[in-house]
């Protein structure tokens, strides 16, 4: 799921894998590995979610809602 979603996001942004990699702080090979199914580390996951402006839950397939929950949590 993750690999499919980052590929979708990259193509929507009209970026090459090398351009996307540079923007999220990875080597081109590291980014390519993620699109091929490698599991991201926590810091990489955060960086990708921040760059594309999507939620980690969406990236990981836990929800169909792309948006980041920007609201404050109520106690």
Residue pairs with C-beta under 8 A, 6 or more apart in sequence:
1 60
1 61
2 34
2 39
2 40
2 59
2 60
2 61
3 34
3 35
3 36
3 37
3 38
5 54
5 58
5 59
5 61
6 20
6 34
6 35
6 48
6 52
6 59
7 35
9 52
9 54
10 17
10 20
10 35
13 20
13 52
15 23
17 28
17 31
17 32
17 35
18 28
18 31
20 31
20 51
21 27
21 28
21 30
21 31
21 32
23 51
24 31
24 44
24 47
24 48
24 51
25 44
25 47
26 34
26 44
30 44
34 40
34 44
34 48
40 48
45 56
45 59
45 60
46 56
48 59
49 55
49 56
49 59
49 68
53 68
54 66
54 67
54 68
55 63
55 65
55 66
55 67
55 68
55 69
57 63
57 65
58 64
58 65
58 66
58 67
